[in-house]
Amino acid sequence: MKTEDPHALTGAYALDALGPDERHAFTRHLDHCTSCAQEVREFAATAARLASAAAVTPPPELKALVLDRIDLVRQLPPRVPAPGRYAELVTLIRRRGGVFVIAASVAAAVTFGALALDQHERAQRADRVRESVQQDAERAGARGAALAAVLAAPDARTATGRTATGARVTVVTSAARDQAVVLAPQLPATPAGTTYQLWFSEHGSMRSAGLLGGGHALLLDGAVRDATAIGLTVEPAGGSTSPTTAPVLVMALPA
């Protein structure tokens, strides 16, 4: 991308779409252009919000429950005996008398009762799954809004680093909100059974800041407080209480 106007590069910079020379030049430009710095924060906040919109995955059991419920929905008209067969059935009932009718009634009551109970249990399971999905969506929406608020904060400060493989990682902090956001759209996937975990470096110790997983943006867990840097490691799925591998990245937090 080539342009004579550096003010037109804010969107490309926020999406990491500039070449090395342009990125370096535009970073210097940001040091003395407050309007561009604000635009970069707003573009980054928008991109993060769009990325977090697809963060909720329906639970695996939802598909099974939907398929179970399909069996309870009539797709074709009910089958009825042919006229001749119906007459034979009426005659048989009359010949067998009241005992047959009572037995048939009892059997029907038991059958329909069991069916009603099964339908009730399935409906309850489906309701629980729907509630769980809704709660997950609400939590994801709240975290997405908080993430965007940090990126667009008036006092937002940004620092950028790269892993050994060249993947760019950006951290944005807001002193007023005492929160930080990490943007890492270029990180490669981790091996099966592992995940990325972020850490606050504070007084020589590492404090967990959350799992990055397969997402590209994360509102770090906990307050920034006295942390001076962040670390990124690859940990077993579910995370660790302390780093178990060499850091993929250690980067100083913006002053």
C-alpha positions, 0 to 999 in steps of 0.5 A: 500500500502506497499513499502520500497522505499518512492520515489515510493509513489509520484503518490499515494500521489498525488491521496490521495491513501495512508493510514494514516501512509504512508501519514504521513511518506511520508509528512515528507519525502517531507520536505527534498526530492525536487525531490519527491516534484516536482513529486507530483506537476507534478502528481497533475497537470496531475490529475487536467488537466484530471479532467477538460477535462470533465468539459464542459456540452452541454447546454440542448437546444442542444438536442432539436435543433438536434432533430428538425433538424432531421425532415429536413433530408430525410430518405426515397425516396420521395413518388410519385403517382402511374401511374394511379393516376398520369394520373388522376392528369394530367387530373384534372389539365387540366380540371380545367385550369389555375386558378387551376395551379396559385392557386397551384403555389401560395400555393406552394410558400407560403409553401416553403417560410415558410419552408425555413424561418423556416429552416433558423431560426433553423440553426441560433439557432443551430449555436448560440448553437455551438458557445456557446459550443465552447466558453465554451470549450475554457474557460474551456481549458484556466482555466485548463491550468492555473490551471496546471501551478500553480500546476507545478510552481517551487515555488508552496507550498502546505497545506492540511486539512480535513473537519469534515467528513474526506474529504481531501482538498489541497490548492496549492499556487504560489507566483510568479503567485499570484494564488491558486488552491484547490483540493478536490476529496473526498468532498461529494455532496451538497444538491439540490439547493446548492453548495460549495463556497470558500473564501479568508480570508483577514484582517478579511473579507471573499472574494469570491474565486469561486464555487467548484460545482461538480468538484474536482479542482478549480483555485481560482478566484482573486489574493491571495494578502494578504490572510492568509487562505481559507474557504469553505462553502455550499451556495445557487446555484449561490453563495453568496456575503458573507458566509451564513453558518458555514464553512465546513473548514477553512485552513491556506494558505501555507507560 
